[in-house]
Amino acid sequence: MDRQIRIAVLDMYDGEANQGMRCIFDIINRFNQMVSFQVFDVRGKNEIPDINKFDIYISSGGPGNPLEGNGIWDKKYFELIDSLWNWNKENEMKKHVLFICHSFQMACKHFGLAEINKRKDTSFGIMTTHKVNEGLNDTLFEGLENPFYTIDSRDFQVVQPHLKIFKKMGAQIIALEKIRDHVQYERAIMGIRFSKEFVGVQFHPEADPISFLAHMKNRTFREKIIEMKGRMKFLRMLENLVEEDKIYKTNETIIPNFLRIAINDLMKHKRILSN
């Protein structure tokens, strides 16, 4: 291999304190003999990577309205997405991209795949997410049960898919929100395979129990969750944290699967080029 595989981590938190970046770093470091990574503060400092220097891109979650930007960082971010998409059309060695939560919502907006609107109330906690359609066999979810458990934290949602654009683009819905029989709301789209190399989810696959418990240390936040969910659901949420087949499993599966697939694809093409 002519050089180490390089990952660009796109920090979309705009300086807000979070656990998401720590979790992403932790997962990447499991592959530390094969990859190196660099962080780009997209929203806070308008930082965007040079696509000639990076092979894999992980775009994080973040706060705020995914439909709003300042006309500078968001313009640069969408130009980056277009550059990566066009690169993959024109080159044998592809760029692999994972969009998480806020980034996923922005990507759906950019590609025109669905509507993005504000939820009636915040979705926060441990939820079940369902594999659907091609997602039943998507390698991103390989090793997870159906449904599987995720940590959700969002005020906005991706709904009402524009199926003609999905078909034209070759994109597939691969996951949906939990089934809620007691309400009439449409189930949000929780995962999309934009292309073989572009994929995104509307939850936090990087989250681990430590990140969730960090939120619970804030008494005001804890009381808000109890008020939203009720004490019994809150206690069940805490139980789910320590069960190995729930949040631990998702943390150990989705982003590691994405990285293994991307690394294997890149190594295969590097070997071809070196022969």
C-alpha positions as CSV (number, residue, x, y, z in Angstrom):
1,M,0.0,0.0,0.0
2,D,1.5,3.3,-1.1
3,R,0.2,5.3,1.9
4,Q,-1.9,5.0,4.9
5,I,-5.6,5.4,4.5
6,R,-6.7,8.9,5.7
7,I,-10.0,9.8,7.3
8,A,-11.5,13.3,7.4
9,V,-13.8,13.8,10.4
10,L,-16.2,16.6,9.8
11,D,-17.1,18.2,13.1
12,M,-20.6,19.7,12.8
13,Y,-21.1,20.6,16.5
14,D,-20.2,24.3,16.1
15,G,-18.2,24.3,19.3
16,E,-21.1,22.9,21.4
17,A,-20.0,20.5,24.2
18,N,-20.8,16.9,23.1
19,Q,-19.9,13.2,23.5
20,G,-20.2,12.4,19.8
21,M,-16.7,13.4,18.7
22,R,-15.1,11.4,21.6
23,C,-17.1,8.3,20.5
24,I,-16.1,8.8,16.8
25,F,-12.4,9.1,17.8
26,D,-12.7,6.0,20.0
27,I,-14.1,3.9,17.1
28,I,-11.5,5.1,14.6
29,N,-8.7,4.4,17.0
30,R,-9.7,0.7,16.9
31,F,-8.3,0.8,13.4
32,N,-5.2,2.9,14.3
33,Q,-2.7,0.6,12.6
34,M,-4.5,1.0,9.2
35,V,-5.7,4.6,9.3
36,S,-4.9,8.2,10.3
37,F,-7.5,10.9,10.8
38,Q,-7.8,14.7,10.9
39,V,-10.7,16.8,12.3
40,F,-12.2,19.7,10.4
41,D,-14.4,22.2,12.3
42,V,-16.8,22.8,9.5
43,R,-19.3,25.1,11.2
44,G,-17.1,26.9,13.7
45,K,-14.1,27.6,11.5
46,N,-15.3,27.0,8.0
47,E,-12.8,24.1,7.6
48,I,-13.1,21.8,4.7
49,P,-10.7,19.0,3.7
50,D,-8.9,18.7,0.4
51,I,-10.5,15.7,-1.3
52,N,-7.2,14.7,-2.9
53,K,-5.8,14.0,0.6
54,F,-8.5,11.9,2.3
55,D,-10.1,8.6,1.4
56,I,-12.9,8.3,4.0
57,Y,-15.2,10.9,5.5
58,I,-17.3,10.8,8.7
59,S,-19.6,13.8,9.1
60,S,-20.9,14.1,12.6
61,G,-24.2,15.1,14.3
62,G,-24.7,18.6,15.6
63,P,-27.1,21.1,17.1
64,G,-29.7,23.3,15.5
65,N,-31.8,23.5,12.4
66,P,-30.4,21.4,9.5
67,L,-32.2,23.7,7.0
68,E,-30.2,26.8,8.2
69,G,-26.6,27.9,7.7
70,N,-24.7,31.2,7.5
71,G,-24.1,31.1,3.8
72,I,-20.4,30.3,4.2
73,W,-19.8,27.0,6.0
74,D,-23.0,25.4,4.6
75,K,-22.1,26.4,1.1
76,K,-18.6,25.0,1.5
77,Y,-20.0,21.8,3.0
78,F,-22.5,21.2,0.1
79,E,-19.7,21.9,-2.4
80,L,-17.6,19.2,-0.6
81,I,-20.5,16.7,-0.9
82,D,-20.8,17.5,-4.6
83,S,-17.1,17.2,-5.2
84,L,-17.0,13.8,-3.5
85,W,-20.0,12.6,-5.4
86,N,-18.5,13.7,-8.7
87,W,-15.1,12.2,-7.7
88,N,-16.9,8.8,-7.4
89,K,-18.4,9.2,-10.8
90,E,-15.1,9.8,-12.4
91,N,-12.6,7.7,-10.5
92,E,-12.1,3.9,-9.9
93,M,-10.8,4.5,-6.3
94,K,-13.9,5.8,-4.5
95,K,-14.4,8.1,-1.5
96,H,-16.5,6.6,1.2
97,V,-18.8,8.9,3.2
98,L,-20.9,8.4,6.4
99,F,-23.4,11.0,7.4
100,I,-24.6,11.0,11.1
101,C,-27.9,12.6,12.3
102,H,-27.6,16.4,11.6
103,S,-25.3,15.7,8.6
104,F,-27.7,13.1,7.4
105,Q,-30.5,15.6,7.5
106,M,-28.4,18.1,5.6
107,A,-27.5,15.5,2.9
108,C,-31.1,14.6,2.4
109,K,-31.9,18.3,2.0
110,H,-29.1,18.8,-0.5
111,F,-30.0,15.8,-2.6
112,G,-33.7,16.6,-2.4
113,L,-34.6,13.1,-1.3
114,A,-37.2,14.0,1.4
115,E,-38.8,16.7,3.5
116,I,-37.1,17.9,6.7
117,N,-39.3,19.3,9.4
118,K,-39.4,20.1,13.1
119,R,-40.8,17.3,15.3
120,K,-43.7,18.0,17.6
121,D,-41.3,17.2,20.5
122,T,-37.7,16.2,21.0
123,S,-36.8,12.6,20.3
124,F,-34.2,11.6,22.9
125,G,-33.3,8.3,24.4
126,I,-32.8,4.7,23.5
127,M,-35.1,3.7,20.6
128,T,-35.7,0.7,18.3
129,T,-34.8,1.3,14.7
130,H,-36.1,-1.1,11.9
131,K,-34.1,-2.3,8.9
132,V,-36.3,-2.1,5.8
133,N,-36.1,-2.9,2.1
134,E,-32.5,-3.2,1.0
135,G,-31.5,-2.4,4.6
136,L,-32.3,-6.0,5.6
137,N,-29.2,-7.1,3.7
138,D,-27.1,-3.9,3.8
139,T,-23.6,-4.5,5.0
140,L,-23.7,-1.4,7.2
141,F,-26.2,-3.3,9.5
142,E,-24.6,-6.7,9.3
143,G,-24.6,-8.4,12.7
144,L,-27.5,-6.4,14.1
145,E,-31.0,-7.8,14.9
146,N,-34.1,-6.3,13.5
147,P,-35.1,-4.1,15.1
148,F,-31.9,-2.9,16.7
149,Y,-31.3,-0.3,19.4
150,T,-30.0,3.2,18.8
151,I,-29.5,6.5,20.7
152,D,-31.6,9.2,19.3
153,S,-31.3,13.0,19.9
154,R,-33.0,15.3,17.5
155,D,-35.6,18.0,17.1
156,F,-35.9,17.6,13.4
157,Q,-36.8,14.6,11.2
158,V,-36.5,13.4,7.6
159,V,-40.0,12.3,6.3
160,Q,-42.0,12.1,3.1
161,P,-39.5,10.6,0.7
162,H,-39.5,11.9,-2.9
163,L,-39.5,8.5,-4.5
164,K,-38.8,9.7,-8.1
165,I,-35.6,11.3,-6.9
166,F,-34.7,8.2,-5.0
167,K,-35.2,6.2,-8.2
168,K,-33.3,8.6,-10.4
169,M,-30.4,8.7,-7.9
170,G,-30.4,5.0,-7.2
171,A,-30.8,5.6,-3.5
172,Q,-32.5,3.3,-1.0
173,I,-34.3,3.8,2.3
174,I,-32.6,1.2,4.6
175,A,-34.1,2.0,8.0
176,L,-37.2,3.5,9.6
177,E,-38.2,4.9,12.9
178,K,-39.9,2.6,15.5
179,I,-43.5,1.6,14.9
180,R,-45.8,3.9,16.9
181,D,-49.3,2.4,16.7
182,H,-50.8,4.9,19.2
183,V,-50.1,8.0,17.1
184,Q,-50.8,9.0,13.5
185,Y,-47.4,10.5,12.7
186,E,-45.4,9.3,9.8
187,R,-42.4,7.2,10.7
188,A,-39.2,9.1,10.1
189,I,-36.5,7.8,7.7
190,M,-33.6,6.6,9.8
191,G,-31.2,5.4,7.2
192,I,-30.4,5.9,3.5
193,R,-28.0,4.2,1.2
194,F,-27.3,7.2,-1.2
195,S,-24.9,5.1,-3.3
196,K,-22.5,2.2,-2.8
197,E,-20.0,4.5,-1.0
198,F,-22.4,7.2,0.5
199,V,-24.6,6.2,3.4
200,G,-26.2,8.0,6.3
201,V,-28.3,7.4,9.5
202,Q,-30.6,9.8,11.5
203,F,-29.4,8.4,14.9
204,H,-26.1,8.3,16.7
205,P,-24.3,5.0,15.8
206,E,-21.2,6.2,17.6
207,A,-22.9,6.6,20.9
208,D,-21.8,4.4,23.8
209,P,-23.3,4.1,27.4
210,I,-20.7,6.5,28.7
211,S,-21.9,9.2,26.4
212,F,-25.5,8.7,27.4
213,L,-24.7,8.7,31.1
214,A,-22.8,11.9,30.7
215,H,-26.0,13.6,29.8
216,M,-27.7,12.0,32.8
217,K,-25.3,13.8,35.2
218,N,-27.1,17.0,34.5
219,R,-30.0,17.1,36.9
220,T,-32.1,19.5,34.9
221,F,-31.6,17.3,31.8
222,R,-32.4,14.2,33.7
223,E,-35.6,15.6,35.1
224,K,-36.6,16.8,31.6
225,I,-36.2,13.2,30.3
226,I,-38.3,11.8,33.2
227,E,-41.0,14.4,32.5
228,M,-41.0,13.5,28.8
229,K,-40.8,9.7,29.1
230,G,-42.1,8.9,32.6
231,R,-40.0,7.3,35.4
232,M,-40.6,3.7,34.3
233,K,-39.5,4.3,30.7
234,F,-36.5,6.3,32.0
235,L,-35.4,3.4,34.3
236,R,-35.9,0.9,31.4
237,M,-33.7,3.2,29.3
238,L,-30.9,2.9,31.9
239,E,-31.3,-0.9,31.9
240,N,-30.9,-1.0,28.1
241,L,-27.6,0.8,28.5
242,V,-25.9,-2.1,30.2
243,E,-27.3,-4.9,28.1
244,E,-24.7,-6.1,25.6
245,D,-27.1,-6.7,22.7
246,K,-28.4,-3.1,22.7
247,I,-26.3,0.1,22.6
248,Y,-23.0,-1.7,23.0
249,K,-23.9,-3.8,20.0
250,T,-24.8,-0.8,17.8
251,N,-21.6,1.0,18.8
252,E,-19.5,-2.0,17.9
253,T,-21.3,-2.7,14.6
254,I,-22.3,0.2,12.4
255,I,-19.3,2.6,12.1
256,P,-16.9,-0.4,12.4
257,N,-18.8,-2.0,9.5
258,F,-18.6,1.2,7.5
259,L,-14.8,1.5,8.1
260,R,-14.1,-2.1,7.3
261,I,-16.0,-2.0,4.1
262,A,-14.3,1.3,3.1
263,I,-10.8,0.1,4.1
264,N,-11.2,-3.2,2.2
265,D,-12.4,-1.4,-0.9
266,L,-9.5,1.1,-0.8
267,M,-6.9,-1.6,-0.1
268,K,-8.1,-3.7,-3.0
269,H,-7.8,-0.7,-5.4
270,K,-4.4,0.3,-4.0
271,R,-3.2,-3.3,-4.7
272,I,-4.5,-3.1,-8.3
273,L,-2.8,0.2,-8.8
274,S,0.5,-1.0,-7.4
275,N,0.6,-4.1,-9.7
